Amino acid sequence: MAISVATSEFVWQRFLVLSGVSIVSSAVAFILYGVDKAASQKSSRRVSENTLHLWALLGGWPGALAGQRVFRHKTRKLSFQIVFWGTVVLNCAAVAWVLSPRGDQVFSRLIENGGQSSELPQVTPRSRSDR
């Protein structure tokens, strides 16, 4: 029973961290859509589509979606929408994995091993004589 309580506590902590990241990323994405819309109307320097997609992928897709609707921006460009919805799917899959039992196992091992897991490649620093 103690293991399942500890496990659910770790899942809860990860959920809170992911929620915080999503809120901040969404705010940034929303602002970037507003900035890009204003720049497009003034013919000034724009926010790159890659930047908009990166913030969506990092968890800011709810803010990006709101920005698209509020500013009526990037809603008609099909190639942009395809990539945008791809970032939504990837982000949701990543969040589901992080909160899954397998994700829980990986994160629990990372915590137990002080941030090093046998599942991750180990990097050892080289001495100056090895270079």
Buried (B, 14 or more C-beta within 10 A) or exposed (E): EEEEEEBEEBBEEBEEEBEEBBBBBBBBBBBBBBBBBBEBEEEEEBBEBEBBBBBBBBBBBBBBBBBBEEBEBBEEEEEBEEBBEEBBEEBEEBBEEBBEEEBBEBBBBBEEEEEEBEEEEEEEEEEEEEE
